[in-house]
Amino acid sequence: MLKAQNIKKKFGDLHILKGVDLEVSKGEIITIVGASGAGKSTLLNILGTLDKPDEGKVFIAGTEVSSLSNNQLSNFRNQKIGFIFQFHHLLTEFTALENVCIPAFIAGVGKQAAEKKAKELLSKLGLAQRIDHKPAQLSGGEQQRVAVARALVNDPALIFADEPSGNLDSANARELHELFLQLRNDLGQTFVIVTHNEDLADLSDRKVTMKDGMIVQTTI
């Protein structure tokens, strides 16, 4: 599902990534851990096509994304990749249903089909009674579940998550972690997650530890 070869990135004289290789299989949940400054989020941004490496190649579902034009990359990202961030980035003026529909609308999906899929996902995530609520009317855990539904609405091949439970209390964080496992089991989703949360890291299929811009350990 994902293959990264010799990924290097520097900012000025600072070498953030020093030749990272990583492969992720379909339906696998991997977590990337390590101290602040180890290069985790930079790697995630490159794997998720939000940034480009100085050297190296990234393949997602067989496509070499590092060679795509900006327009091709935008289309690929919208159709094949889902993102979940620490801060949910929901649009405050829109309802939960409307927020989830936005990526589908961008992909050209009709209103009826987009809303049907969004309602199915929100129901699956326990938010059937909250679809007409705006973010300010939802709890932190509910807002993050709306963000998860939004990430899933286009049936992406791969979900990238950057500290997805970092802004949640322990109970909501635990619920979110269990939700990732459920989605993998029910929908076959593949997850690459950067986290400082040891409980989430321990739930994953593989824990990849980074230090000083390199992968130094992989734990199954």
C-alpha positions as CSV (number, residue, x, y, z in Angstrom):
1,M,0.0,0.0,0.0
2,L,2.8,2.4,0.9
3,K,6.5,2.3,0.0
4,A,9.1,5.0,0.8
5,Q,12.6,4.7,-0.4
6,N,15.6,6.7,0.9
7,I,13.6,9.8,2.0
8,K,15.8,12.7,2.7
9,K,14.8,16.2,3.8
10,K,16.6,19.2,5.1
11,F,15.7,22.7,6.1
12,G,18.7,25.0,5.6
13,D,21.7,23.2,7.1
14,L,19.5,21.0,9.3
15,H,19.0,17.4,8.1
16,I,15.6,16.4,9.3
17,L,15.4,13.0,7.5
18,K,18.5,11.1,6.6
19,G,17.4,8.3,4.3
20,V,14.2,6.7,5.6
21,D,12.9,3.5,4.1
22,L,9.4,2.2,5.0
23,E,6.8,-0.2,3.7
24,V,3.2,-0.5,4.9
25,S,0.9,-3.4,3.8
26,K,-2.9,-3.0,3.1
27,G,-4.9,-3.2,6.3
28,E,-2.0,-2.6,8.5
29,I,-1.9,0.0,11.4
30,I,1.6,1.3,12.0
31,T,2.5,4.0,14.5
32,I,5.6,6.2,14.3
33,V,7.0,7.2,17.6
34,G,10.1,9.1,18.9
35,A,11.1,12.2,20.7
36,S,10.1,15.7,19.5
37,G,12.5,16.7,16.6
38,A,13.0,13.1,15.5
39,G,11.4,13.8,12.1
40,K,8.1,12.0,12.6
41,S,5.7,14.7,11.4
42,T,8.1,15.7,8.5
43,L,8.1,12.1,7.4
44,L,4.3,11.9,7.7
45,N,3.8,15.0,5.6
46,I,6.0,13.6,2.9
47,L,4.4,10.2,2.9
48,G,1.0,12.0,2.8
49,T,2.1,14.2,-0.2
50,L,1.7,17.4,1.8
51,D,5.4,18.0,1.3
52,K,8.1,16.7,-1.1
53,P,11.4,15.1,-0.2
54,D,14.7,16.5,-1.3
55,E,15.7,12.9,-2.3
56,G,13.9,9.6,-2.5
57,K,10.6,8.2,-3.8
58,V,7.1,7.6,-2.3
59,F,4.7,5.0,-3.8
60,I,1.1,4.8,-2.7
61,A,-1.1,1.9,-4.1
62,G,1.4,1.5,-6.9
63,T,1.6,5.2,-7.9
64,E,4.9,7.1,-7.6
65,V,3.4,10.2,-6.0
66,S,6.7,12.0,-5.8
67,S,6.6,12.3,-9.6
68,L,3.0,13.7,-10.0
69,S,2.3,17.3,-11.0
70,N,0.6,19.6,-8.5
71,N,-2.8,19.1,-10.1
72,Q,-2.4,15.4,-10.4
73,L,-1.2,15.3,-6.8
74,S,-4.3,17.3,-5.6
75,N,-6.6,14.9,-7.3
76,F,-4.7,11.8,-6.0
77,R,-4.7,13.2,-2.5
78,N,-8.4,13.9,-2.6
79,Q,-9.3,10.4,-3.9
80,K,-6.7,8.1,-2.3
81,I,-5.7,9.7,1.0
82,G,-7.4,10.6,4.2
83,F,-6.0,12.9,6.9
84,I,-6.7,13.1,10.6
85,F,-4.9,15.8,12.6
86,Q,-4.6,16.7,16.3
87,F,-6.8,19.7,15.7
88,H,-9.9,18.6,13.8
89,H,-10.0,21.6,11.5
90,L,-13.8,21.4,11.1
91,L,-15.4,24.4,9.4
92,T,-17.3,26.1,12.2
93,E,-20.2,27.4,10.1
94,F,-21.1,24.0,8.7
95,T,-22.9,21.0,10.3
96,A,-21.2,17.7,11.0
97,L,-22.9,16.3,7.9
98,E,-21.7,19.2,5.7
99,N,-18.2,18.9,7.0
100,V,-18.0,15.3,6.2
101,C,-19.4,15.9,2.7
102,I,-16.9,18.5,1.6
103,P,-14.1,16.1,0.3
104,A,-16.8,14.2,-1.6
105,F,-18.1,17.4,-3.2
106,I,-14.5,18.3,-4.2
107,A,-14.2,14.9,-5.8
108,G,-17.3,15.6,-7.9
109,V,-19.7,13.3,-6.0
110,G,-23.3,14.4,-6.2
111,K,-25.1,15.9,-3.2
112,Q,-27.4,12.9,-2.7
113,A,-24.7,10.3,-2.9
114,A,-22.3,12.3,-0.7
115,E,-24.8,12.8,2.0
116,K,-25.8,9.1,1.9
117,K,-22.2,8.1,2.5
118,A,-21.6,10.7,5.1
119,K,-24.7,9.7,7.1
120,E,-23.6,6.0,7.0
121,L,-20.2,6.9,8.3
122,L,-21.5,9.3,11.0
123,S,-23.9,6.6,12.1
124,K,-21.1,4.0,12.2
125,L,-19.2,6.4,14.4
126,G,-22.1,6.9,16.8
127,L,-23.1,10.3,15.6
128,A,-26.4,9.6,13.9
129,Q,-28.2,12.0,16.2
130,R,-25.6,14.8,15.8
131,I,-25.4,15.2,12.0
132,D,-27.2,18.6,12.1
133,H,-25.0,20.0,14.9
134,K,-22.2,22.4,14.2
135,P,-18.8,21.9,15.8
136,A,-19.4,24.3,18.7
137,Q,-22.3,22.1,19.7
138,L,-20.2,18.9,19.8
139,S,-17.7,17.6,22.4
140,G,-14.0,17.3,21.6
141,G,-14.4,13.5,21.1
142,E,-17.4,14.0,18.8
143,Q,-15.6,16.6,16.8
144,Q,-12.6,14.3,16.2
145,R,-15.0,11.5,15.1
146,V,-16.5,13.9,12.6
147,A,-13.0,14.5,11.3
148,V,-12.5,10.7,11.1
149,A,-15.7,10.4,9.0
150,R,-14.5,13.2,6.8
151,A,-11.2,11.4,6.2
152,L,-13.1,8.2,5.2
153,V,-15.8,9.7,3.0
154,N,-13.9,9.1,-0.3
155,D,-12.9,5.5,0.6
156,P,-9.2,6.4,0.7
157,A,-6.6,3.8,0.2
158,L,-4.6,5.1,3.2
159,I,-5.3,7.2,6.3
160,F,-2.5,9.4,7.8
161,A,-3.0,10.7,11.3
162,D,-0.8,13.2,13.2
163,E,-1.3,13.0,17.0
164,P,-5.0,12.2,16.5
165,S,-5.7,11.8,20.2
166,G,-3.3,14.5,21.4
167,N,-6.1,17.0,22.1
168,L,-8.4,14.5,23.8
169,D,-8.9,13.3,27.4
170,S,-7.9,9.8,28.2
171,A,-11.4,8.3,27.8
172,N,-12.0,9.9,24.4
173,A,-8.5,9.0,23.3
174,R,-9.2,5.4,24.2
175,E,-12.4,5.4,22.2
176,L,-10.7,6.9,19.2
177,H,-7.9,4.3,19.3
178,E,-10.5,1.5,19.5
179,L,-12.3,3.1,16.6
180,F,-9.2,2.9,14.4
181,L,-9.0,-0.9,15.1
182,Q,-12.7,-1.3,14.3
183,L,-12.3,0.6,11.0
184,R,-9.4,-1.5,10.0
185,N,-11.3,-4.7,10.8
186,D,-14.6,-3.6,9.2
187,L,-13.4,-1.6,6.2
188,G,-9.8,-2.8,5.7
189,Q,-8.4,0.7,6.2
190,T,-4.6,1.2,6.4
191,F,-3.3,3.7,9.0
192,V,0.0,5.4,9.4
193,I,-0.1,7.3,12.7
194,V,2.4,9.6,14.4
195,T,1.7,9.6,18.1
196,H,3.2,10.2,21.6
197,N,0.4,8.1,23.1
198,E,2.0,4.8,24.3
199,D,-1.4,3.1,24.5
200,L,-2.1,3.8,20.8
201,A,1.4,2.8,19.9
202,D,1.0,-0.5,21.7
203,L,-2.3,-1.2,19.9
204,S,-0.8,-1.0,16.4
205,D,0.5,-3.8,14.3
206,R,4.0,-2.3,14.1
207,K,5.6,0.5,16.1
208,V,8.3,2.3,14.2
209,T,10.7,4.4,16.4
210,M,12.6,7.4,14.9
211,K,15.6,9.1,16.3
212,D,17.6,11.9,14.7
213,G,15.9,11.6,11.3
214,M,16.2,7.9,10.9
215,I,14.2,4.7,11.8
216,V,16.2,3.0,14.6
217,Q,13.8,0.3,15.6
218,T,10.6,-1.6,14.5
219,T,8.5,-3.5,17.1
220,I,5.8,-5.9,16.1
